[in-house]
Amino acid sequence: MNNKAQSAQLLSDTDWCELPSVSSETSSPRLTNLSEFLDYRAALRAIAVNPPNNDVSWPTKPQAQWVR
């Protein structure tokens, strides 16, 4: 898989974190580390927009942290 396709797949895998039902302050349970996911997704988008031809240093996917 090339770098652009890989970054698109990794973005797709975390699309769920953009849903208001997991990020809203009034949701229960609520994702408490949304900013980590947003940073991760921004790094993946940068690779997707300008994919390098060589090896990529992929960002580390955060672990979801929830609160009720």
C-alpha positions in Angstrom: 0.0 0.0 0.0 1.4 3.4 -0.9 1.7 6.2 1.7 -1.3 8.2 0.4 -3.6 5.1 0.6 -2.2 4.1 4.0 -2.9 7.6 5.4 -6.4 7.5 4.0 -7.1 4.1 5.6 -5.8 5.3 9.0 -7.9 8.4 8.7 -10.9 6.3 7.9 -10.2 4.1 10.9 -10.6 7.2 13.2 -13.5 8.9 11.5 -15.7 8.0 14.5 -13.9 10.5 16.7 -15.4 13.4 14.7 -18.9 12.4 15.6 -20.7 14.9 18.0 -22.0 11.9 19.9 -18.6 11.0 21.2 -17.1 14.5 21.5 -19.9 16.7 22.9 -19.5 17.8 26.5 -23.1 16.6 27.1 -22.5 13.1 25.7 -22.1 10.1 27.9 -19.8 8.4 27.5 -17.5 11.1 26.1 -14.1 10.9 24.5 -11.8 12.9 26.8 -8.7 12.9 24.7 -10.3 14.3 21.5 -7.4 16.7 21.0 -5.0 13.8 20.7 -7.1 12.3 18.0 -7.4 15.6 16.2 -3.6 16.0 16.2 -3.2 12.5 15.0 -5.6 13.0 12.1 -4.0 16.3 11.2 -0.6 14.5 10.8 -2.2 11.8 8.7 -3.9 14.5 6.5 -0.5 16.1 6.0 0.9 12.8 4.7 -2.2 12.3 2.5 -1.9 15.8 0.9 1.8 15.6 0.3 2.8 11.9 0.4 6.6 11.3 0.6 8.1 8.8 -1.8 10.2 7.2 0.9 9.6 5.7 4.3 7.1 7.6 6.5 7.4 8.2 10.2 3.8 7.4 11.0 2.2 9.2 14.0 1.1 7.0 16.9 -2.6 6.4 17.2 -3.9 7.5 20.6 -5.8 5.2 22.8 -9.4 6.3 23.4 -10.1 7.5 26.9 -13.7 7.8 28.0 -15.6 9.4 30.8 -19.3 8.9 31.8 
